[in-house]
Amino acid sequence: MKQKNNGTWVSWNENVTHNYKSLYKITTEEELREVIKNSEKIRVFGSKQSSADIASGLETLVDITTYNKILSYNDSEHTITVQSGVILGDLLDAIEAKGWCIPCLPDINTITIGGALATGTHGTSGKLLCEYMTDCSIVLADGSLKKINEKDEIIDAVRVSLGVLGIMSEITFKCEPIYTLHVKEGPEDDSEWLPKIKERLNKHAFLRILWLPHTDKGYVITGDKINPDTEITENLGPAYLKHRRTASKILYKYSHIFPWTTAIANKLLYRGFFRNTKEHKGSLYQATVTKSRGSTIELAEWTIGLDKFPKVFEELKTEINKWSNKSFIHIPMDIRFVYKDKSWLSYAYGEDTVTMGCVSRNAATADTYEAFKSIEKVFLKHGGKPHWGKRFTAKDAGISKIYSKWEDFKVLRKELDPTNKFLNPYLTELLNEKQRANAVA
């Protein structure tokens, strides 16, 4: 175990910083238990890519990225057991080498498994990543180890835990046989893709829509399972498409000063980078997951019931197209689909849902990005839920109205962590624990 004293923790985007007194890099479960047991307050972080201030903010920190071994496979059960600091890309490489897959993958592969589970990371046209977890062990506030499997009632609370019930240690995932997707991409008018969502979800194994605000266009991506030997005519589009992020960075450089220029930039980006059709094939991981992200961005993401989405979309579109406000949104807004589950803090608890991401490509000025406020206002109005690892301002009172198991989660949290060891200032405010502590006093 390595220890570093008195430093500054800096987020991926460099817009969240916190001083710390002790930072530990651990490689074993025993070291993790020891550090937690002997710390008064502690947070664990991974790749630091969250847009929420969830990972740091305390005097004692653990860098979990060195706790990253793949521990075992069960060939007959198609399961893999890993340490929680494993990077998603390494996990996916390992299971693809076995001829397996996890059928729902997030957009980027550089996050740690523990962080991905804690914040409810998801893909599209499937369930949250945590729904494929069958067993796990968590280190509790007193340093003891608690093992949990699918038969335990609290597994539905632990699947999305915000890192406040205990710290994930070892995790087992249930995998499925690998399959090949035939992916087709291309632009459509909003009036065309919006009414076809349910039809396409029934027809295709994979559906994702990159909405292009202020253009009346969406970029539709579908995937169908095919025999891996099926020949297709691959078309990856013009070579210059790889420069989209660079072009976006240039076009949005001053959009925080002159928000209305975003609408012009979006139209130019659509004409340059989203008018082409593309076609290719590969595994879900090969065909759909971003392997690198060249620039830092800030994100908000909101989720709404599938049946409510068309109305919410039209309301949001009307709101952001008003020239009287400053809510001009960078492209694309990522629209994905998650099927219902039973995890307490899942965005899809009890209902099929649509998620809609909002991106600011000027990370340094994201605090003044009006679009984050507008999307939150519209989605909250209709009972939408925020992504735990991304930007939102709703706190305990608002969260309790949209998560039916929120109060149950808070009771369990207090039971497992009675001294609030895992709460940083951000989480203390989110859970309203400061007020509760004052009331008790």
Secondary structure, 3 states (H helix, E strand, C coil): CEEEEEEEEECCCCCCEEEEEEEEECCCHHHHHHHHHCCCCCEEECCCCCCCCCCCCCCEEEEHHHCCCEEEEECCCCEEEEECCCEHHHHHHHHHHCCEECCCCCCECCCEHHHHHHCCCECCCECEHHHHEEEEEEECCCCCEEEEECCCCCHHHHCCCCCCCCEEEEEEEECEECCEEEEEEEEEEHHHHHHHHHHHHHHCCEEEEEEECCCCEEEEEEEEEECCCCCCCCECCCHHHHHHHHHHHHHCCCCCCCCCHHHHHHHHHHHHHCCCCEEEEEEHHHHHCECCCCCCCEEEEEEEECCCHHHHHHHHHHHHCCCCCCCCCCCCEEEEEECCECCCCCCCECCCEEEEEEEECCHHHHHHCHHHHHHHHHHHHCCCEECCCCCCCCCHHHHHHHCCCHHHHHHHHHHHCCCCCCCCHHHHHHHCHHHHHHHHC
